[in-house]
């Protein structure tokens, strides 16, 4: 159990006593066994409150739902080691404090020239300096967000996910997922480096696509390395 999970249990135990409730009565109001909250607090079972119970309990106790959850949830008052969520996202900050990252759309781009994609800017994502530090981006000017990169990496990366690409990578320096350019197309592939001869194994998580290997002497046009993926829930 993490420290944050224990913080949730301690907060709930303290708040229930301060509000004058009993764990048994609250458990019944949640539609649970009367010992549900006692076991959650004292015996760490369940490990987390289920979402429906958490929401209802927050309403009854008149507290933020985030206080009853050990991971960030929408609408919660989230505090981490850097700052509040609003600080991380730059909410309330001046536009001059924000760094704008190009959002590029690969949809309909069939040629192997990555410049066609970099010119296809469909929007911008603003990040505060705090958020940049949070993600560990050291070369923010080289970061691009890629949309519609295809289904080659399904199920790891879905076709409608957003890829945070570091375009400073011009060659694979470590194993990972890279965007590469060929004469025909721009492809998303997983690259593994053979430490014995420095050959490169290029594969797709979607088994409909073939894997292939290139030698250390063969040219490979790297557009960038994927650092992060934003999934839809």
Secondary structure, 3 states (H helix, E strand, C coil): CCHHHHHHHHHHHHHHHHHCCCHHHHHHHCCCCCCHHHHHHHCCCCCCCCHHHHHHHHHHHCCCHHHHCCCCCCCCCCECCCCEHHHHHCCCCCHHHEEEEEEEECCCCCCCCHHHHHCCEEEEEEEEHHHHHHHCCCCHHHEEEEECCCCCCCCCCCCCCEEEEECCCCCCCCCEEEEEECCCCEEEEEEEECCCCCCEEEECCCCCCCCEEECCCCCCEEEEEEEEEECCC
